[in-house]
Amino acid sequence: MSVLLTLLAAIIASGACAYHRSSLRTWAVTTIVVTLVVGLLAGAPRTTVVLLVIELLIAVPLLMIHFRRKNISAPLLKMFAKVTPKLSDTEQTALEAGTVGFEGELFSGKPQWHELLKQPKPELSVEEKAFLDGPVEQLCGMVDDWQITHELADLPPDVWEFIKKNKFFGMIIPKQYGGLGFSALAHSAVLQKLATMSATVASTVAVPNSLGPAELLLHYGSDEQKNFYLPRLAVGEEIPCFALTGPYAGSDATSIPDFGIVCKQVVDGVETVGMKLTFDKRYITLAPVATVVGLAFRLYDPEHLLGDKEDLGITLALLPRSTPGLEIGRRHFPLNVPFQNGPVHGKEIFAPLSTLIGGPHMAGHGWRMLVECLSVGRAISLPSNATGGVRMAVAATGAYARMRKQFGLAVARFEGVEEALARIGGLTYATAALSRATAAAVDRGEKPAVPSAIAKYHATEWGRTIAGDSMDVHGGKAVQLGPKNYAGRAWQGVPIAITVEGANIMTRSLMIFGQGAIRCHPYVLKEMKALSIPDYSERLKSFDDALFGHIGFGISNAVRSFVLGVTGARIGESAGDAYTRRYYRKLNRYSAALALCADTFMGVLGGKLKFKEKLSARLGDVLSYLYIASAMLKRYEDTGRPEADRPLLAWAFHECMWRIQMALDGAIRNFPVRPIAWLLHVLVFPFGRREVPPSDRLGRRVAAIITAPGEARDRLLEWTYLTPTANNTVGRMNELLPDVIAAEPVERKFGKAQKAGQFTSHDYIGQLDEAVKAGVIDPTEAALLKRVREGVFEFISVDDFDPAELRSAVTRADEKKISDAAQRAA
Ligand SMILES: Cc1cc2nc3c(=O)[nH]c(=O)nc-3n(C[C@H](O)[C@H](O)[C@H](O)COP(=O)(O)OP(=O)(O)OC[C@H]3O[C@@H](n4cnc5c(N)ncnc54)[C@H](O)[C@@H]3O)c2cc1C
């Protein structure tokens, strides 16, 4: 017994030090003292001596720094250099681009929550609010999405004009160049609101404000280029596009075969150094209407007119549309969301060196320029458009499910529909928080490489889920296209968001964990960087520091993961209020589990992990859900911990935790080295998988929130265009919603009388009159039922068309030709 007690005391002392991340010295002193005191008091001198010898054998060599470096770190450094995969320049650039924010804490296994909660609450300025309430509101009022998507396959001229005149294309351009100089949050809010009315308008506005000529010029342009282009871009005098993708280079954008050869040509009688460019680009947004084309190509200098190097690498230029030989103007047709998109071609066309973004000294730096700017644009455009879409789904589906009656009940009352409504509400809460947190990171000056990938992937994936649920709840109403259908086009266009700016499968499988593991991990990048230090003793010192920090980190995460698993995350550091404290602790648990699994996977599989995409995708999911859950908790704090939002927060939080559990379990179950997988399973899930998806009861509360007006619903519908204008069916549905709800008890009284066969009339209005006469309802109640029935009829109605209206113009022309020929033949 005394032996066991001494052993246990030594283990607990070591475990406590590891849990709290004490230094090696503190661990050595604590463990030795505890072993000595407990061993002697318990009367186990022999065990005490054995344990002390073991402890000293571990502690002394590790604490003798010079000995440790020479005999432990040096051989490990050699091994590490051999097994570490050589990074390509592309990968190196991607890894070095961007900054690390709170996501780094989530990868630490011990997040410092005060770092998150002390971040200022993101808010719009007075000017930005006025823009949302002014020009954005006006633009939303002008949009007829059916006209855009079916009749014109383009924005009408007045909408183009309004967008340009009000500087929608200049949101990220600073005021000194005539732009709006908006914050990322305002930029996001504008896109969200536009997306609630038209995906085509939102995409058109998003592109010039995302990765493209303006962003690139702001960061790398020469003064001359900035002064010329930025004021013109701000007011839409120039319409930009950016052409990177081609038939042979989609996701693998660095493999572009498009090229330029540095050469001399006589231009206007003057010999000019320039480039002969050959390129074949496709899918380029705004290309058909662009006046200036940003172009990515590989530049070669065989005559060494620029320097010694022949293959300069990926280079970016800005070509005016008037450049002789530049072919643009034809259009692609992206899934009935007809924003301008098309191919761009050129064969051996000449462009002077002055067209290079940033000038000739930036030749060959194109990939770095793109990657450095990518995270900012990606953090805003697609997450915001998706968020606008899901907010509108809440407004539309919540109201429709309350007013659409079947089997004598609002369809929202059926449990099957309730399940879909709960997903719509809960995931919208999560998407909105994610989008806001990522925009706020940009406003803090971060270049959020990892969060932008998380936001792009999850906002668009949840957009896809919610669009599907919304369609299902609407039934045939959303299937029949026409001006009255407000849901179909949004659902049709979902795959566009999934594909662009990093197709989602690749973003999940390769980017989130791939970048996150190296960029956010506190030691991996340091270890990798140590390898490239030229001086050996410096290299060894840096490697030794990182390595032993890393080992301590790994042990601590194993202990934390196990302890928090055993206790069901009921102990430990936390933040928040009585309601959310437990949530923070759960995040602590899974943060430690992620760090432990990431280290183990990287340590055992090394460079092979890069090709085990199914494993890295799952670990990326864990990081993502930790980030999203943190964003929701921050949002809850920023809004003053509103009680009304708790069902939404709870639903989304439990969904995230359940998904984390499934992702971790999947990763561990499929880890190829089985004994390590078993050990990980014990450390991560000591009592098995205990998380459960949000309960049906919670789902019912969320469904209730989105189907009735209220403060929590209002917050979900922030930046949603709900003005009940003629072009906004959903706005008008929401205007009628309070009446629909007020009519429900009256309908029950009326329905009872109907069922009891009290009325002789077969007509609804006739029955209302009879109900009033019989005193079943009073005249005001009858008027309410009549008003609601008429209102609802408008919203459940769908369009029908003359067959000729649905044929494309080309078909109609062909038919005429055929009938003319038939007549001639007759
Ligand atoms: C409507 C629209 C607008 C666009 N606008 C522009 C624009 O303005 N400018 C521009 O330059 N480009 C633009 N693009 C291009 C867009 O960014 C690319 O389509 C995108 O990068 C994907 O390339 P791809 O379509 O050729 O798919 P592919 O690269 O052929 O990918 C096919 C599938 O393979 C997956 N995949 C590829 N590599 C990996 C990997 N390593 N691991 C796991 N999965 C992988 C992808 O996720 C995808 O699911 C646009 C595209 C569309 C559809």
Ligand as a Chemical Component Dictionary entry (heavy atoms), coordinates in Angstrom:
data_LIG
# 
_chem_comp.id                   LIG 
_chem_comp.type                 NON-POLYMER 
_chem_comp.pdbx_formal_charge   0 
_chem_comp.three_letter_code    LIG 
# 
loop_
_chem_comp_atom.comp_id 
_chem_comp_atom.atom_id 
_chem_comp_atom.alt_atom_id 
_chem_comp_atom.type_symbol 
_chem_comp_atom.charge 
_chem_comp_atom.model_Cartn_x 
_chem_comp_atom.model_Cartn_y 
_chem_comp_atom.model_Cartn_z 
_chem_comp_atom.pdbx_ordinal 
LIG C1  C1  C 0 -18.274 31.028 -61.328 1  
LIG C2  C2  C 0 -16.800 31.017 -61.198 2  
LIG C3  C3  C 0 -16.107 32.213 -61.054 3  
LIG C4  C4  C 0 -14.708 32.211 -61.001 4  
LIG N1  N1  N 0 -14.025 33.419 -60.995 5  
LIG C5  C5  C 0 -12.678 33.384 -61.170 6  
LIG C6  C6  C 0 -11.943 34.591 -61.386 7  
LIG O1  O1  O 0 -12.505 35.700 -61.376 8  
LIG N2  N2  N 0 -10.624 34.512 -61.614 9  
LIG C7  C7  C 0 -9.965  33.320 -61.636 10 
LIG O2  O2  O 0 -8.768  33.306 -61.880 11 
LIG N3  N3  N 0 -10.617 32.162 -61.385 12 
LIG C8  C8  C 0 -11.944 32.169 -61.188 13 
LIG N4  N4  N 0 -12.629 30.989 -60.971 14 
LIG C9  C9  C 0 -11.879 29.766 -60.892 15 
LIG C10 C10 C 0 -11.994 29.081 -59.554 16 
LIG O3  O3  O 0 -11.245 29.741 -58.603 17 
LIG C11 C11 C 0 -11.577 27.647 -59.858 18 
LIG O4  O4  O 0 -12.675 27.103 -60.525 19 
LIG C12 C12 C 0 -11.289 26.841 -58.697 20 
LIG O5  O5  O 0 -10.072 27.188 -58.221 21 
LIG C13 C13 C 0 -11.323 25.327 -58.993 22 
LIG O6  O6  O 0 -10.720 24.927 -60.170 23 
LIG P1  P1  P 0 -11.475 23.920 -61.149 24 
LIG O7  O7  O 0 -12.859 24.398 -61.323 25 
LIG O8  O8  O 0 -10.675 23.788 -62.373 26 
LIG O9  O9  O 0 -11.537 22.574 -60.354 27 
LIG P2  P2  P 0 -10.386 21.449 -60.274 28 
LIG O10 O10 O 0 -9.106  22.075 -59.894 29 
LIG O11 O11 O 0 -10.428 20.658 -61.531 30 
LIG O12 O12 O 0 -10.867 20.582 -59.056 31 
LIG C14 C14 C 0 -11.791 19.499 -59.187 32 
LIG C15 C15 C 0 -12.040 18.914 -57.803 33 
LIG O13 O13 O 0 -10.835 18.388 -57.278 34 
LIG C16 C16 C 0 -10.604 18.890 -55.968 35 
LIG N5  N5  N 0 -9.173  19.016 -55.750 36 
LIG C17 C17 C 0 -8.242  19.576 -56.541 37 
LIG N6  N6  N 0 -7.031  19.471 -55.978 38 
LIG C18 C18 C 0 -7.193  18.841 -54.793 39 
LIG C19 C19 C 0 -6.334  18.442 -53.732 40 
LIG N7  N7  N 0 -5.044  18.652 -53.773 41 
LIG N8  N8  N 0 -6.874  17.830 -52.670 42 
LIG C20 C20 C 0 -8.192  17.579 -52.608 43 
LIG N9  N9  N 0 -9.044  17.934 -53.570 44 
LIG C21 C21 C 0 -8.560  18.556 -54.647 45 
LIG C22 C22 C 0 -11.301 20.244 -55.934 46 
LIG O14 O14 O 0 -11.650 20.572 -54.599 47 
LIG C23 C23 C 0 -12.524 19.966 -56.792 48 
LIG O15 O15 O 0 -13.507 19.387 -55.990 49 
LIG C24 C24 C 0 -14.011 30.988 -61.006 50 
LIG C25 C25 C 0 -14.729 29.780 -61.109 51 
LIG C26 C26 C 0 -16.092 29.784 -61.201 52 
LIG C27 C27 C 0 -16.798 28.480 -61.336 53 
# 
loop_
_chem_comp_bond.comp_id 
_chem_comp_bond.atom_id_1 
_chem_comp_bond.atom_id_2 
_chem_comp_bond.value_order 
_chem_comp_bond.pdbx_ordinal 
LIG C1  C2  SING 1  
LIG C2  C3  SING 2  
LIG C2  C26 DOUB 3  
LIG C3  C4  DOUB 4  
LIG C4  N1  SING 5  
LIG C4  C24 SING 6  
LIG N1  C5  DOUB 7  
LIG C5  C6  SING 8  
LIG C5  C8  SING 9  
LIG C6  O1  DOUB 10 
LIG C6  N2  SING 11 
LIG N2  C7  SING 12 
LIG C7  O2  DOUB 13 
LIG C7  N3  SING 14 
LIG N3  C8  DOUB 15 
LIG C8  N4  SING 16 
LIG N4  C9  SING 17 
LIG N4  C24 SING 18 
LIG C9  C10 SING 19 
LIG C10 O3  SING 20 
LIG C10 C11 SING 21 
LIG C11 O4  SING 22 
LIG C11 C12 SING 23 
LIG C12 O5  SING 24 
LIG C12 C13 SING 25 
LIG C13 O6  SING 26 
LIG O6  P1  SING 27 
LIG P1  O7  DOUB 28 
LIG P1  O8  SING 29 
LIG P1  O9  SING 30 
LIG O9  P2  SING 31 
LIG P2  O10 DOUB 32 
LIG P2  O11 SING 33 
LIG P2  O12 SING 34 
LIG O12 C14 SING 35 
LIG C14 C15 SING 36 
LIG C15 O13 SING 37 
LIG C15 C23 SING 38 
LIG O13 C16 SING 39 
LIG C16 N5  SING 40 
LIG C16 C22 SING 41 
LIG N5  C17 SING 42 
LIG N5  C21 SING 43 
LIG C17 N6  DOUB 44 
LIG N6  C18 SING 45 
LIG C18 C19 SING 46 
LIG C18 C21 DOUB 47 
LIG C19 N7  SING 48 
LIG C19 N8  DOUB 49 
LIG N8  C20 SING 50 
LIG C20 N9  DOUB 51 
LIG N9  C21 SING 52 
LIG C22 O14 SING 53 
LIG C22 C23 SING 54 
LIG C23 O15 SING 55 
LIG C24 C25 DOUB 56 
LIG C25 C26 SING 57 
LIG C26 C27 SING 58 
# 
